[in-house]
């Protein structure tokens, strides 16, 4: 929930036109982002998540997102390696990116690299579970304007924030 709260604050403060996230699960972070967009009265969330592997699992993806907030939301089902490049090309510039999908070095490095080119100056990149590999630290070497790493009290994980 700490990451979701941070996403909400970032969204309220930056008043984004476009937010992109990878990894949806039950949609906790998606719901927080959509609430902020709703309160801002502007913006859209594009979420990329794998198609369900288990029978009936499609009912769970984003199930915590209230129907009243779904008008600003587009859920793209598939691998971020395939969907993220054309989505970013279509959107052009994005304001906020949230990584909470596959936390491998290769996947995080790929997503960060793709997004960084499309993230506007002053844009925000947030990532969950950055402690497992050096992808976030390598991105930090690109000299963002500001960055922070936070430990979540409810689980032994770190999430990071970069301001481009």
Secondary structure, DSSP 8 states (H G I E B T S, - for coil): -HHHHHHHHHHHHHT-SEEEEE--TT-HHHHHHHHHHHHHT--EEEEEE---SSTTGGGTTTTTS-GGGGGGEEEEES-HHHHHHHHHHHH-SEEEEEE-S--SHHHHHHHHHHHHTTEEEEEEEEEE-GGGSSHHHHHHTTT-SEEEEEEETTTTEEEEEEE-
